[in-house]
Amino acid sequence: MLSPKACLGNCSSALYTLIVATVTVLGNPMAGDGKGEQALEKISRLLDDRNVKAEIPQLGSPQEVQAAAYQAVADKAERVLLAGGDGLIHWAIGAFVDTNVKVGIVPVGTGNDFARALSIPRRNISKAVNIALGKPTATDMMRICADGIELWAATVLTAGFSSAVNRRARRSRWSGSKKYTLATLAELRNIETSSLKMTLDGGEVVELKSSLMAIANTKFFGGGMAVCPDATPTNGLLDVLVAKEASAFDLARILPAVFWGGHRNHKKVSMYRAKSVDLVSCEEFWVDGEQVGKAASWNVSVRPNALQLCCGGRT
């Protein structure tokens, strides 16, 4: 059981670009296939060593994470560390949009695609904590509206083949980010296509049969697949990928190249950029690796400079 550790004093290490007195740590004890609690204990010790007071509420469900994030804003927290994977980031991040709260990421999840895109160390908690206590960079966020509901996302909204992969990975007993690669291989025989209509920035209309669609604020999904390799969360734009009615054979050839970005040159793949995308689709959508369900129509837009993110200028 973690308890808040009260420490006095200022941080004088040259690694820090700011003096930080107190942080709130929102963590998922079950992140990283159950290794989250051990990681939270280490984070608490590291902050203690740096004379930083840590407030660490006990969290379990996504609803608790969300409530704790909004409470941190209400309490006028100066800095919040999100210690978990992409799921925890997804549920917490919306609370900090357009606020002065400085947000740090300490990746202890399975895929860690947001941290990967920002080059935040995924296997060195101490270095990640150092970065999380540093100066913030204004970073874009993705705003998603459907059926009167507003969601905020950090990484990628996706549908089609990738949704099936996410479902299988969630059910699997495999551990680590390899679960997404193995789920991808297992789902190749089940490829389906559906109708998709996209309107980009209220002008260009793209209408086709699609096997996979992704709208990205950052480049990675699925534990390191660079689905939109040119996406960056500081340019005020969304990158969009559509795979046109690809067969299992097509995807088997495309997918290995996704890890280094070579898929964008495949004849079945089209890439676009826009500030806003209107979607008409009957697909099930996933955002930041979390299932958000179906809706007849969606609007996905970018909110430039929405988040004060401590990432060491690595965007």
Secondary structure by P-SEA (a helix, b strand, c coil): cbbbbbbbcccccccccccccbbbbbbbccccccaaaaaaaaaaaaaaaacbbbbbcccccaaaaaaaaaaaaaacccbbbbcccaaaaaacccccccccbbbbbbcccccaaaaaaaccccccaaaaaaaaacccccbbbbbbbcccbbbbbcccccccaaaaaaaaaaaccccccaaaaaaaaaaccbbbbbbbbbbccccccccccccbbbbbccccccccccccccccccccbbbbbbbccccaaaaaaaaaaccccccccccccccccccbbbbbccbbbbccccccccccbbbbbbbcccccccccccc
